[in-house]
Amino acid sequence: MSESTKAPARELLEAAHRFPCEYVIKAFGPAHTEFRSGVGAAAHAAVGARVEVSERVGSKGNSICITLTLAAETVDEVILAYERLHAVPGLRMIL
């Protein structure tokens, strides 16, 4: 990951994906409304309405994994999504 953007390196993204494409990101954090809203807002800021959001709550109900399937037109949209997601309070891990 690039330290400045907290996203995979542009060269790796371009080598592994042919844009436009679907790009999946998983964000893990607390199962709170604020976290859900923040993740959704971050994704929409990057790709607008071109995102599908699904979620899975942990067995104890404390944690959540939110899966974002972005219809990314460019590598820049993917990088922007990572940047916005890393700014979401409560983010524990991103894949």
Contacts in CASP RR format, 6 or more apart in sequence:
PFRMAT RR
TARGET T0000
AUTHOR 0000-0000-0000
METHOD contacts of the structure
MODEL  1
MSESTKAPARELLEAAHRFPCEYVIKAFGPAHTEFRSGVGAAAHAAVGAR
VEVSERVGSKGNSICITLTLAAETVDEVILAYERLHAVPGLRMIL
1 7 0 8 1.000
1 8 0 8 1.000
1 9 0 8 1.000
2 8 0 8 1.000
2 9 0 8 1.000
2 10 0 8 1.000
5 79 0 8 1.000
5 82 0 8 1.000
5 83 0 8 1.000
6 82 0 8 1.000
6 83 0 8 1.000
6 86 0 8 1.000
7 13 0 8 1.000
7 78 0 8 1.000
7 79 0 8 1.000
7 81 0 8 1.000
7 82 0 8 1.000
7 83 0 8 1.000
8 82 0 8 1.000
10 75 0 8 1.000
10 79 0 8 1.000
13 75 0 8 1.000
13 78 0 8 1.000
13 79 0 8 1.000
14 75 0 8 1.000
17 23 0 8 1.000
17 72 0 8 1.000
17 75 0 8 1.000
17 78 0 8 1.000
19 72 0 8 1.000
19 73 0 8 1.000
19 74 0 8 1.000
19 75 0 8 1.000
20 71 0 8 1.000
20 72 0 8 1.000
20 73 0 8 1.000
20 74 0 8 1.000
21 72 0 8 1.000
22 69 0 8 1.000
22 70 0 8 1.000
22 71 0 8 1.000
22 72 0 8 1.000
23 69 0 8 1.000
23 70 0 8 1.000
23 72 0 8 1.000
23 78 0 8 1.000
23 81 0 8 1.000
24 67 0 8 1.000
24 68 0 8 1.000
24 69 0 8 1.000
24 70 0 8 1.000
25 43 0 8 1.000
25 67 0 8 1.000
25 68 0 8 1.000
25 70 0 8 1.000
25 81 0 8 1.000
25 82 0 8 1.000
25 85 0 8 1.000
25 94 0 8 1.000
25 95 0 8 1.000
26 65 0 8 1.000
26 66 0 8 1.000
26 67 0 8 1.000
26 68 0 8 1.000
26 94 0 8 1.000
26 95 0 8 1.000
27 39 0 8 1.000
27 65 0 8 1.000
27 66 0 8 1.000
27 68 0 8 1.000
27 85 0 8 1.000
27 88 0 8 1.000
27 91 0 8 1.000
27 93 0 8 1.000
27 94 0 8 1.000
28 63 0 8 1.000
28 64 0 8 1.000
28 65 0 8 1.000
28 66 0 8 1.000
28 91 0 8 1.000
28 92 0 8 1.000
28 93 0 8 1.000
28 94 0 8 1.000
28 95 0 8 1.000
29 35 0 8 1.000
29 63 0 8 1.000
29 64 0 8 1.000
29 65 0 8 1.000
29 90 0 8 1.000
29 91 0 8 1.000
29 92 0 8 1.000
29 93 0 8 1.000
30 62 0 8 1.000
30 63 0 8 1.000
30 64 0 8 1.000
30 90 0 8 1.000
30 92 0 8 1.000
31 57 0 8 1.000
31 58 0 8 1.000
31 61 0 8 1.000
31 62 0 8 1.000
31 63 0 8 1.000
31 64 0 8 1.000
34 89 0 8 1.000
35 64 0 8 1.000
35 66 0 8 1.000
35 88 0 8 1.000
35 89 0 8 1.000
35 90 0 8 1.000
35 91 0 8 1.000
36 55 0 8 1.000
36 64 0 8 1.000
36 66 0 8 1.000
38 88 0 8 1.000
38 89 0 8 1.000
39 53 0 8 1.000
39 66 0 8 1.000
39 68 0 8 1.000
39 85 0 8 1.000
39 88 0 8 1.000
39 91 0 8 1.000
40 51 0 8 1.000
40 53 0 8 1.000
40 66 0 8 1.000
40 68 0 8 1.000
41 84 0 8 1.000
42 81 0 8 1.000
42 84 0 8 1.000
42 85 0 8 1.000
42 87 0 8 1.000
42 88 0 8 1.000
43 51 0 8 1.000
43 53 0 8 1.000
43 68 0 8 1.000
43 70 0 8 1.000
43 81 0 8 1.000
43 84 0 8 1.000
43 85 0 8 1.000
44 51 0 8 1.000
45 80 0 8 1.000
45 84 0 8 1.000
46 70 0 8 1.000
46 77 0 8 1.000
46 78 0 8 1.000
46 80 0 8 1.000
46 81 0 8 1.000
46 84 0 8 1.000
47 70 0 8 1.000
47 71 0 8 1.000
47 72 0 8 1.000
47 73 0 8 1.000
47 77 0 8 1.000
47 81 0 8 1.000
50 70 0 8 1.000
50 71 0 8 1.000
50 72 0 8 1.000
50 73 0 8 1.000
51 68 0 8 1.000
51 69 0 8 1.000
51 70 0 8 1.000
51 71 0 8 1.000
52 68 0 8 1.000
52 69 0 8 1.000
53 66 0 8 1.000
53 67 0 8 1.000
53 68 0 8 1.000
53 69 0 8 1.000
54 66 0 8 1.000
54 67 0 8 1.000
54 69 0 8 1.000
55 64 0 8 1.000
55 65 0 8 1.000
55 66 0 8 1.000
55 67 0 8 1.000
56 64 0 8 1.000
56 65 0 8 1.000
56 67 0 8 1.000
57 63 0 8 1.000
57 64 0 8 1.000
58 64 0 8 1.000
58 65 0 8 1.000
63 92 0 8 1.000
68 81 0 8 1.000
70 77 0 8 1.000
70 78 0 8 1.000
70 81 0 8 1.000
72 78 0 8 1.000
72 81 0 8 1.000
82 94 0 8 1.000
85 91 0 8 1.000
85 94 0 8 1.000
86 94 0 8 1.000
END
